[in-house]
Amino acid sequence: MLRVFPHADKIFGGFMQDQKAAVPPGVAKGGALLALVGAATAAIVAPFVSTWESGGKPPLRAYRDMVGVWTICDGDTKNVVPGMTETAAGCAVRLDQRLADHVGPVLACAPVLAGHPYQLSAAISLAYNVGTGAFCRSTIARLFKARQWRAACDGFPAWSYAGGRQVQGLLNRRRAERALCLKELPPA
């Protein structure tokens, strides 16, 4: 069984034991993400990002993040304005759409990630947080393209800075992304 993090069985409800099962929990039914990356990656990345962005309980009112960017739901900054509100269902759709928005650019700059759900999920999570341009210009993306899987995964903790200072929460997330990335590494 794919092991994402310690409570994966509880979160995924055993979904990963049967990858032909229905849409996994935390993944929008009929959503763009599922269509782009398949059930295995969608079942990993959607709850992973939601957990790190909002603790799995997305804020329904717009707020400023730690660097002053207007944000809502699970770290979504697209078209967010002060005073904006969203429903829980709307947040699920927004997360699905924003993650789907990141898949194409991530796979365009590191196509070797296709078919590797753990590494692709870690890369999508990083790109979601730092932007696809930054991800594609990163040493991590270059190392993935060179199939230096372990070295690419080991690069995640370097991306733990915001506003010019290291942030413990980002370091924790990068360590979790690294651990996710290291699961079932493909051969070099």
Number of C-alpha atoms within 10 A of each C-alpha: 11 16 14 22 13 8 10 19 16 9 16 17 12 15 22 20 12 10 15 10 11 10 19 23 15 20 22 20 16 10 17 20 26 22 12 15 21 15 21 22 22 29 27 26 26 26 22 24 25 20 15 18 21 14 13 16 13 21 20 17 16 21 21 14 12 10 8 9 15 20 22 28 26 24 25 22 17 11 9 17 16 12 9 14 16 16 13 13 10 13 21 22 17 20 26 22 16 19 25 21 17 19 23 16 18 24 17 12 18 22 15 16 22 15 14 17 24 26 28 27 27 26 32 29 25 23 20 22 18 15 15 21 12 13 23 19 11 14 15 23 25 16 17 23 16 13 17 17 20 19 14 23 26 17 17 23 17 13 19 19 15 12 9 7 8 13 15 11 12 18 17 14 23 23 20 19 25 23 18 25 25 19 17 13 15 14 8 9
